[in-house]
Amino acid sequence: MGVIEGVKNDQPLDLLLKGLDPLGYFPELKNIRTIEGDDYATLYQQVLVDLPIGNYFRKFLDTCVAVMQGSDDNKNQMKKDSKFISDLMKDFKAEKIKNLLKKIWISEFHSYAMDQLCDTSQLIMDDLLKFESDCMTLQIIYNSIDIKGLSDARGREGERRKYINSLGYLYPDRDKLLTEADSFDKLKEAVRSTPYQAMLLQVSENKDKASEFSSNDKSIDDVMFIEKSKRYSMAFENQCHYGIFYAYLKMKEQEIKNLIWLAELVSLNVPRTMPCWNKYVIPFKYHNEVGPA
């Protein structure tokens, strides 16, 4: 998505490639070329044809077609031609495309794990992916509460619903309550008596950016990073499973987030006495807190 947005904004491809996460790099990215004007169709044709992730973009377009049609009765009346792709890309921001792609990816990853991995690996990956999917759902709802067109009845049932996955511990029992949540209080009520209730109770309702540095208030991202780190750490308690590789990778990503956060504080000359210097997540800290059995 970073490359696509950069190309759309006429940024040099060489510069974009230098800023990529190495784990997301593949040689075919060099084949993407700068587009002229609003020729998004050519850009996405390059993605669909040349890149290994093209399969997800095809399914992304299929999802958009299904939503726009509204029913299966007219399924063959809408063509995914160049005009359709161009019009679609003008309407979709990068973050929305990213959320839809991740929704598709995490569901397929879960299906693969349940079909192809051994019993212990299935158990670990089932828990990690369901928890991650639930976190995505909660974040999408939380972030949409103050956005006009997403928190009203039509937006909750239509636009917001597109990004919420049916994978996770909250689905289907809490689905109706989550769909109707148009405030943070209703979101907390929707997850009452689940592990997510304790998480959301830690989230500060103070959205003042200044408090990010001057207080110990936790955002929804802070709370979820901490809980995810606990789950990834606990994956190391089991033996002979592939989930440990996924957990290790996710904790390395968290370490990168820690470094970026601390580097930003240094660059802003934030005093070391400020609470924000303690807002990083230490892998395996959960074991220290729990102590020996």
ABEGO torsion letter per residue (X at the ends): XAAAAAAAAGBBAAAAAAABBAAABBAAAAABBBBBEABAAAAAAAAAAABAAAAAAAAAAAAAAAAAAGBAAAAAABBBBAAAAAAAAAABBAAAAAAAAAAAAAAAAAAAAAAABBAAAAAAAAAAAAAAAAAAAAAAAAAAAABBGAABAAAAABAAAAABBABEAAOAAAAAAAAABABAAAAAAAABGBAAAAAAAABBABABAAAAAABABBBAAAAAAAAAAAAAAAAAABBGBAAAAAAAAAAAAAAAAAAAAAAAAAAAGBBAABAAAABBBBBGAAAAAAEBX
